[in-house]
């Protein structure tokens, strides 16, 4: 498909980029599961490698060729809208520092059972509300080696733009899905043989230095919300509570930093 020069910002084909929130993109009519936005050629490439389907691309004039190259076989059918920086900033509400953004179809999430079938190390995020933290946790999980991530219903959506940006597209690489309530999730983890290690500050918590993650063939690291930490139901569903030993009177780290430390320590 030839490049499409933008002449009119009211063109209905550009609606995906016109100041829509993440929530609005998730509910776009005419799509099966909604849309998300991939920013930069790198993230678009990772999305395509994960099997996600592009709906369109919006590119600065000097990055059009790069957009076509990344699209590969999709270049013949996916529209690539091209325009100058000021015009695209008026459309989207921000400057496209990374040269291009793409409107992507959200994939259908896998079932939790299929996700855990072959997993050995997983992360569970309970009610982590900040998409920046979600993105950072996914990036650590991808780098250190978690096989999958479960997120609770009240956890921020990993497909939100900021989460994808902070993770550098890792949320498109690390398999994840939504978990059910704790009764259902605990049964799921038991069925798949997971030992659940909850990261929390409780009187009975074991130091991360003393907890041997290699003793468990399948291990789930459970992380809680910023500030509030894990709920009582989450703690009740865990097998062991662990904590990171601290100095200088500091009792905890940001959840994203804590996740990286704990994942590395438990990676074996």
N, C-alpha and C positions, 0 to 999 in steps of 0.2 A: 504494500500500500504506500503511495507517495506521501511525503511529509505534508502536513496541513498547516499552513501559515495562519496564525490567529489574527483576525481582523475585527472581531466583535466579541467582547467578553460576555455578552448575553447568549452566546451560542449554547443551546441546551446540551450539547455534547461535552461541554466543559463543567457541567454542574458538579461532578465529583470533586473538583478542585476549588470550588467557590465557597470558601470559608466554612465548609461543613465540619462539624465536630466528629470525634470518633464514634460517639453514640449514634449520630445521624447516619454516618457511613455504614454502620452495622445494620441499619434498618432500611437501606435503600431499596425501593421497590424494583421488581423485575430481576432481582438476584436471589439465589437460593439461600445463601447464608450471609449476605451482606458483603461489604467491601472493606479493605484497609489500604493505607497509603504506604508505599515503599519509597524511601528517600535515598537517592544516590544510585549510581550504576552498580556499586558493590552489593547493595541490599537487593536491588532488582535481580541481579545475577543469582544471588542466594535463594531468592524466592522462586525463580524459575527452576533452579536445580532441585528444589524441594517439591516440584510438581505443581506449584501454584499457577493459576491462569491469569494473565494480564487482561485488563479491559481497555486501557489506553495509557499513553505516556505523555507527559508534559515536559518539554525540554527547552532550555535556552538555545538560541540559534547555533552557538558554537559547540554544543554537545549532541546535536541531532544524529551525527554519524555514529557517535558512541552508543546512543540509544538503540539505533538500528542493529549495531553489531551485537549488543547484549541480547536483544530480542531474538536473534537467530531466526529460526523457522517461523516464529510469530510475527516477524517483520512484515510478512506479506498480508497479514490480516488484522493486525492491531494498529489503530490510528496513533500516530505520533504528532502531537500538536506542538508547534514551534513558535516562539515569540521572543521579543527583547525582554531583558530583566525587569524593567519598570512595569511593563504591561503584565507580566506574570506575577509580580509582587502585588499589583492591584487586584488580580484575580484570586490569589491564594491568601493574601494577608501577610506574607513574609517573603524575604528574599531567598531565592533558590541557590544557596551557597554551593550545594553539591551538584548543580547543573541540571538535574532532572528529578522528577518524581513520577511514580506510576500508580495508577488505580488498579488494585488487584482484587480478584474474587477471593473471599475467605473460603478456605477449604472446609470440608466436613471434618469435625474432630473425631478421632478414633475412640473406640470404646475403651474404658479403663482396663478391662480384662485383656484386650489385645495389646494394649500399651505395656502392660506389666509381664506379659507372657515370657519374654526373654530377657527382661531387665534384671540387673544385679544391684545397681546403685541408683536410687531415685531421690528426688527432693519433693517435699510437699509444702506448699505455701498456703498458710491459713490467713486469710483476710489482710494480705499485704496490699495496702491501698494505693501507694505511690507507684505510678508506672515507671518512674526512674529506678526505684529499687527493684521492681520486677525485672526490668531490662538488665540491670547489673547482675542480678542473681542468675539469669539465663546465660549471660556471657561467661560467668564463672563456671556454671554447670557445663557449658560446652567446652571450655578450656581444660577443666580439671577432669571431666569425664563422667558426669551423671548420664545415665541411659535414658531417663525420662523425668518429667515433672508433672505432678498433679497440683491443680489450683482449686481452692474452695470457691463456692458460689460468690462470696463477697470479696474475693481477691480481684485486684485490677486486671483488666483484660490484657494478656500479653500481645495482642495485635493492635493495641493503641499505639499511635504514632511515636510518642515519646519512648515507650518501652522498646519498640523496634529500633529506634535511633540509638538509644543508649546501649543496646545489646549488639549494635553493629550487624543486625540481621540474624543474630544467633537464635532468636525466638522462632525463626523459620527453619532452623536446623535441628534443635533439640526437640524430640517428640514430647507433646504435652496434651493434656485434656482436662476437663472439669471433673472434680470429684463430687460425690453426693454428700449426704449428711454423715456424721461421724459413725453412726451405727453401720451404715452401708460401707463406708470407707474402711473401717476396722475389719469388717468381714472380708472385704476385698483383699486387704493386705495379709490377713491370716491365710486366706485361700492360696495366695501366691508365696507364702513362706517368708514374709518380710519381718525383720526385727525393726521396730520403730524407735529411733533415737531422737528425742525432742530436745531442742536447744532452748533452755529456760533457766531462770534463776529461782530455784526452789531449794529448800533446806536439804533435800535428799539427792541433789544433783551430783553426778560424778564428774570429776575433772576430765576434760577432753584428753589430757595426757594419759589418764589411767584407763580410758575406755578403748578396748581393742576391737576396732571395726573389722579386722580381718577374721575375727572369730565367727562372723555371721556371713553366710554365703550370700544372703540377700538383705540389704540394709536400706532403710528409708530415713532420711534426715528431715525432721519436721521443724519448720520455721514459722514464727508468729508475726503478728502485726507490729508495726512501728509503735513504740510506746507501750501499748497494752500487752504485748506478748501473746502467748498462746492462751486460748480459752480453757476453762476447766475440762470441757469435753475432750479437747485435743490432748491434754495432759493425761486424762484417764485412758485414752486410746493408745498411749505410748507404752513401750516396754521399759525404756531407760530414759532418764533425764540427764543430759550432759550440759556442762557449762565450760566456757573458755576461761582459763585462769587469767586474772588481770593484776596489774600493778598500779601504784600511785592512787589508790582509792577509786579507780574507775571500775564501775560494775558491769558495763556492757558496751558493745559496739553497735554501730548502725547495722541493720539487718542484712544489708547487702555485703558489708565487710565481714560480718560474722559468718555469713554463708560461705564465703571463699575460704576463710580459715578452717571452718569445720569440714567442708568438703575435702580440702587438701589433707587434713588430719585423718579423715576416715577413708581416704581413697586406697590406702594400703600401699 
